[in-house]
Amino acid sequence: MASQKRITKELGDLMNSPPPGIAVALADEANLYQWKVTMEGPAGSPYAGGKFDLSINLPQNYPFKPPTVVFTTKIYHPNISNDSPPNSGTMCLGMLKDSEWKPSTKMSAVLEFARQLLKEPNPDDAVETKIAEQYRNDRGAYEKEARDWVKRYASGKK
Amino acid sequence: MDSEDEFMSEPPSGDEIDFDEGTQDSDIGSLSGDFDHDHDNGFGYEKDILANPQKPYEVDYRILSPKDIHSHQERQFNEVSSIIELPPEQAAILLRYMRWNKEKLIESYMDNPEQVLEAAGLGPTLAASPKTKTVKGFTCEICYEDDPTMQTYAMKCGHRYCVGCYSHYLTQKVKEEGEAARIECPFDGCHRIVDSKSLKLLVDPSIQDRYEVLLTRTYVDDKDNLKWCPAPECEYAVECAVKKRDLNHIVPTVRCAYDHSFCFGCSLSDHRPAPCSLVKQWLKKCEDDSETSNWISANTKECPKCRSTIEKNGGCNHMTCRKCKHEFCWMCMGPWSEHGTSWYNCNRFEEKSGADARDAQARSRHSLERYLHYYNRYANHEQSAKLDKDLWIKTEKKMTSLQTQSNMSWIEVQFLDTASKALQACRQTLKWTYAFAFYLQRNNMTEIFEDNQKDLEMAVENLSQMFEKPVNELGSLKVEILDKTTYCNRRREILLSDTAENLKKGTGCTSLV
């Protein structure tokens, strides 16, 4: 199967030269398909200073099927669900849909895209419509709430 | 759709018409040539019947086999390809992108080829016909294999991957995602559409077949003048020029090569004489429990004060509403106080308050009875239609036993089969005449319609009776059965012609106004 070599290579690249603010590791040394990512909130966004844990699951037929990306740290963001499990932390990214996913897309691109989304939410494609509305209409309140959540859930103090 | 429908058919008649018709679409005309070679088997006989004059309740249509549909598409690819000077497989992508609007495609392509190509996912064109090759020092960006003997492939966009990955990608798109016309290059951000030549180079024959099926499906789905036969597993499509806006004036009944008869407008089984919109309305009416509320309004009354629904449970007409304690007379609906203290003495019959309530009550009762009148007859014929299958099997048995009991040949006992088919067709028509009649506006046409309906019904019952006689009597009844069969068919024709003509003129249906 193509996936092992590809995943090993991608993982190696990500560990050797990690993209800014992103750290990747295997959740379990014996399992290539389960990744644990720590993402720093981008500077200049209300998430700055926060550390967010993401759980990434690569399907067996990766890269022909898209990975699933889930925020395990609670976050106040229009595109990230804060629903109760199993939907909590799921992201609605166009590129991660079966029909739009391309096998040439790399995990580094996915992760950078996710981080970019922290900087620039996309309220038109929101999972949390209320947050999206607030983001559009009352940016200040949104930023304050987001910062509060960072303090509460993503300050790195466990 | 029920599989029973396939029995709903007359002997092949003049319905399948006109291969030479001067159609508006030039591409359709070009198709007729295909009938001349390789699969005449299913079609040859129909050409001979083309001479039949068309009846008012019939429409022009043509049956298309999967092969026809395929060559139909090919022809258009080649035609467009020769005009805009691009390879046929690229013309195919453009045509699908433009939803088969050839004129629009050629026009906009002539206007701005780059823009059209870009939008359809064909990007800038570079070189040669597709083939795989090995590339020195190549690493596949999907699997990271770098075996120098590995075959690789790239479309004209230049995004090269190993054949294994490319093929896996395409196979998954076709097989799992059911995608065909819009599969893009595997490179992230490249919207170039994978053309059929490239796909065929890379995937297994079974996937190629699936791809063709999917493409064909989009072709028929994309075109308003084409419809799939709705019968399960049937792979034929029908081409018919009847437009959606005409459906109030025409019931375009068509039949595929397997004799599945259906309405081109709504894909339900033959529902002549009732037009599609009325059928939809009727089916909904029969289905939802609006009839429950009809029962309620026919069997209960509302308290004149608080409007609670009350069903009378005793003989006394002095009603006391359980909810608001209002006292009223069940007969006249007027307040009980007006009746004085005497034991029931409803002399208030003309009282306005009571009269209104009674009127509403009567109207509702009448409407329910009217509906039930038509519904019972509709359901009765539908029930008979459901027995069609049994009837048909019985007919075959009868034919066999008649053959052994009398000295008749198989050909000679065919009259039973003909009679059985006529019965079924007439029942189907009768069924829908009742739904039709329910919505019919009362005018002098109604009487003619009802007479036609009555005549057909009588003819059907007569034939039906005769048909159920013991087998040993059937032989001697042959002439009579043949006569009655012809008469049934004629009555059906008259009814259908009449209603079809009235529909065309736009008279008759209340619901269609």
Interface residues (C-beta under 8 A of the other chain):
Chain A: A2 S3 K5 R6 K9 N61 P63 F64 K65 M95 D98 S99 K102 P103 S104 T105 A109
Chain B: E141 I142 C143 Y144 E145 H159 Y161 G164 C165 H168 Y169 Q172 E177 E179 E184 P186 F187 D188 G189 C190
